[in-house]
């Protein structure tokens, strides 16, 4: 059971929860993975509602995102998933099945191939319309020093929001 939403109807809740953690999930072929994200942006570009997420090139999720055509962002608005968010951010999908290990439900998306997290209330399903690796030369020195001292830069994925809803 779900309730469809306009993409911006829960933008305040999404932007409040995001710094606390959300799940980015992706499927490429038969492989699925989820990871914790704390950065992102929601907006309107190219006459499309978009969700922009950042994934470091060292992450297993990056390998899958490069092969995928879509992704989901699942936000726990009323469930206490702090431990699961912590585990999904520490463990690599290269080494374990995070869904099994963390006891998360990989629920089928409505309009995308990638799964959503069944335990989360607010869901965004996105089709990748653009991606861009950060150019270190274009970053301010303060940001470079604070977030990229190890030179592990992010790739930004612009996802057209094709479905947003309250799950459950």
Secondary structure, DSSP 8 states (H G I E B T S, - for coil): -EEE--TTTTHHHHHHHHTT-EEEEEEETTEEEEEEE--EEEEEETTEEEEEEEEETTSHHHHHHHH-SEEEEEE-SSS--HHHHHHHHHS-TTTS-HHHHHT--EE--SSSSS-EETT-SEEEEEEEEEEEE--GGGS-HHHHHHH-TT---EEEEEEEEEEEEEE-
